[in-house]
Amino acid sequence: MRVDIRGPSNMAATVYDKNNGLYEAVFLLEEPGLYRAEIILDYSLCEGFKDPPLDWFMRGCRHGSFQPHGSLGNKSHDFLKESLGGRKITFTVPTSSPMITKELNAFKAASQAACREKCNLMLDGYGAWVGEQWRPYQTGSPLSLERSGHQQGRGVLWVYGDSLNRYFYESILKRPLCWKVFRACYHTMLWVYALTQSAKDEMNLMFGRKPINIPRILYELQNVVTRSDMDSDSALVLNAGVHLLKSASFYNYQKVINGFIGVLTRYYRGTVIWKSTTAIHDQRELYSGCYRRFHTEQRVQLFNAYANWAMCKAGFLVLDVYPVSSSYPGGTLDGVHFSDAVFHPAADTMERFFQT
């Protein structure tokens, strides 16, 4: 179940399944005014978490995608798009008194200190969209984040990942991050593996028919982080989610993440930033074809939870863009990709960090 809160500020609520037919939605609104709750049940948990069939990757192209129509029988999706209950749910948030505001600020400050799970979060995603501006609950850098000590104009910033990272890379090219903070920015594009052929060849089912090759995925990352310019002054922004969500089991995804950590720990001396996978917004028939059946919101949350936890445990920086994207009221361009403006807060955070 998804609950989106729309009004003077916009956010995605955190939803808890009480396992008794009831759901609890939790959210924090700081702007007074009239709000509405948009509630959608898009999959049952069982259907939402479901892994692809064992031979699913082999049925697709070399990246395990673009399986022929009908590969799942007549089923291409299991989600309900209609709002639950058939009625609008609205409520009003009154203006806070100075005392309540003071207590709320004290609670937010104490909550950071009380958290026992240490993680080097560059962006935690706690906040709301007010118009087209992301407004975090806590301003400034997270308490867990130390100074970077980066020397300005040295090293390269390498953005490595799928189309979500390609969009991010293109959005930062003209920022000081790519010519003043670092001397240059580079990008490697991948689906499951790095792209080396034309899109037509990459999607050709004739080049598929093989199981997922995890050693190849890890070797391609190793080739980048062992370059001579990827030294201790460099930084790597890494993500891998969308295509593995569509084609791989959760077990294999864990193996990929653990393998990434092994490669980076052994071969890379620079700064690692793990960037989470964005939320799916409006599930559309166009996007929910057979080969995208397993790219569900539940699997996005599951894969993100494991990857973020593993990267935190390894001591790497984490840029969690999932909450920022899930709260964005404008939705996606195509079901997956967002406008560049959604990730300006992430780019701003990176720029500030490497300037200190």
URGI-V794935 format. One record per run of one state. SS is the DSSP state (H for helix, E for strand, - for the rest). FROM is the first residue (numbers start at 1). TO is the last residue. If there is no record, write none. Layout:
SS:FROM:TO
SS:FROM:TO
This chain:
-:1:1
E:2:6
-:7:9
E:10:12
-:13:13
E:14:17
-:18:22
E:23:26
-:27:32
E:33:40
-:41:44
H:45:49
-:50:55
H:56:59
-:60:82
E:83:83
H:84:86
-:87:88
E:89:93
-:94:97
H:98:114
-:115:119
E:120:123
-:124:126
E:127:130
-:131:132
E:133:136
-:137:155
E:156:161
-:162:162
H:163:172
-:173:175
H:176:178
-:179:183
E:184:190
-:191:193
E:194:194
-:195:198
H:199:203
-:204:204
H:205:207
-:208:213
H:214:225
-:226:234
E:235:238
-:239:241
H:242:247
-:248:249
H:250:267
-:268:270
E:271:275
-:276:289
H:290:292
-:293:296
H:297:313
-:314:316
E:317:319
-:320:321
H:322:327
-:328:339
H:340:354
-:355:356
